[in-house]
Amino acid sequence: MSRQRRPHDASFKALFRSPLMVQHLVRCFCPDPELDHIDFGTLSPVPNELVTKALGKRHIDSVWQVQTHAGQRMYVLIEFQRTPHPHMALRTCVYSGLLYETLLAHEQIPAQSMWPPVLCIVLYHGDRSWHAPTRLHDRIWRPRRGLLKPAMLQHRHLLLDINRDVPHNIQKLNNLVTMLMRFERSLSPAELPQLLHLLDQTLPDDEGLRDQFAQCIGHMVGDSSSIALMTNDTLTWKELNMSLAQRMVQWEKGFYQQGRQEGREEGRQEGREEGVLMGQAGLLQRQLQRRFGDLSPTTLKRLNQATPEQLDRWGMRVLEAQKLSEVFRAEG
């Protein structure tokens, strides 16, 4: 079942107003050798309001201009989606056309010579899988021959599903977008301090960008885990670290009290271990439900009867597994 609108949508988009985030996005997720020649030092934002011939106005989420090392210009158009859109290929095609029309109207590209290419990226961060085509010509009936065949519109956008398109070496990448993906993927509270430390080492010494990351992470963690962090729009990087440290103490204390309540005559220590185990299984259950949907009674029973070692092993696999069966591989 799809969830309601997430409160971190605005902070998520604001994060990608940073040219460094756009650079990391293109470098890691755009498999094109031609993009190796981009001079990312020339990245600059373009006004996202497009004017049509009928004087109507359309807005793109994010548009960037960049040059290659040879001085050739290109544009990067980024759209953010939290729900799958069946006609996204058409929308990005229209946006590309309107971008050219706006550039021509303002004489920012020559009318008679070759125009710069536009790279369209859809950054999707929703719960449901994306099944809509990324190529516009996949929506059009294909003529086998004749004049219609070469006349078909040829357009595609690059889709990045931030919850599912995980690089195989995500844990080794010092990339700000992959770090954001790891926070987005409903991690257990025990993993958050380590992730925050890795992000601290990856982020540049830019107070504004760090604070923007803090606001986005604060919303994401509060939205997807049992730890409720501060989620106001003025959360700073320092406040995020302090808030997480306080919540970690409360989280561990809650498991301790839960263990005491569930403990029997074996005593306080056994009760604490049982409470931690129950909490660990519950966290993993929520992770799996968010990644793969409702769980079968067999899977729920497996979680409830698992050992601490099994839960730890499965919890690590959640980061990279593309299917539920991959989490439980070699478990029988």
C-alpha positions, 0 to 999 in steps of 0.5 A, a space after each residue: 500500500 502506498 504511503 501518504 506524502 512524505 514530509 521530506 520532499 521539499 528538503 530532498 529537492 532542495 538538496 539537489 540545488 547543490 552543483 556537487 550533488 548534481 555532479 555526483 549524480 551524473 558521475 555515478 549513475 549516467 553510464 555514458 563515456 561522453 560524460 567523462 569529458 564534462 567539466 563539472 566546474 562549469 555547472 550552473 543552474 538555469 531558471 526553471 520557468 519555461 515560456 511556451 509560444 502561447 505565453 503559458 508557463 511550465 516549471 521544471 524541478 531542476 535545470 543545469 548548464 554545463 560544458 565539456 572540456 572542449 567548451 561544448 555546452 549541454 543541459 541536465 534536466 532533473 525531475 523528482 518523483 515520489 509516485 510512478 507516472 505512466 507518461 513520464 517519458 512524454 513529460 520529459 520530452 515536452 520539457 526538453 522541447 520547451 527548454 529549447 524553445 525558451 533558449 531560442 526565445 532568449 537567443 541563448 542558442 543559435 537558431 541555425 547551428 547545432 543545439 546542445 544536448 539535454 540529458 533528462 534524469 528522473 530521480 524517483 524515491 517512492 515506495 512502489 516499483 516503477 514500471 512506466 517506460 523510459 522511452 517515448 517510442 515504447 508508447 507508440 505503435 511501431 510501423 514496420 516500414 514506410 514514412 511513419 517509421 523514421 518519423 517516430 519520436 525518439 526520446 528517453 529519460 534516465 530513471 534512477 530509483 533511489 530505493 532500488 537501483 543500488 550500485 553493487 559496491 555502494 558501501 565502498 563509494 564515496 558518493 553523496 547520492 549513494 550516501 543519501 540512498 543508504 539513509 533513504 532505505 529504512 536502515 535500523 537505528 543501530 546503523 545510523 551513527 556509522 552512516 552519519 560518520 561516513 557521510 561526515 567524511 564524504 561531505 565537503 567543508 560546506 556548512 550550508 550543504 551539511 545543514 541541508 543534508 541534516 534537514 533531509 536526513 532528519 525528515 527521512 529518519 523520522 519518517 522511516 524508523 522508530 527513532 523520531 529525530 528533529 524534523 524542522 527546516 532549520 535543523 543544523 548538522 551539529 543539531 542532527 548529531 546531538 539529536 541522534 546521540 540522544 535518541 540512540 540512548 533512548 532506543 537502547 533504554 527502550 530495548 532494555 525495559 522491553 527485555 525486563 518485561 518479557 524476562 521470566 525466572 531466568 533473570 534480568 539479563 536474559 529478559 534484556 537479551 530477549 527484548 533486544 532480539 524482539 526489537 531486532 526482528 521487528 526492525 528487520 520486518 519493517 525494513 523488508 516490508 518497505 522494500 518488498 511489500 507485505 510479508 507472507 506468514 512463512 516469512 514472518 514466522 522465520 523472522 520470529 524464530 531467527 537467531 541473533 546471528 541470522 537477523 544480523 546477516 539478513 539485516 546486512 543483505 537488505 542494503 543490496 538485495 533486489 528480491 526478498 529471496 536474496 535476503 534469505 539465500 542459502 538459508 533453506 
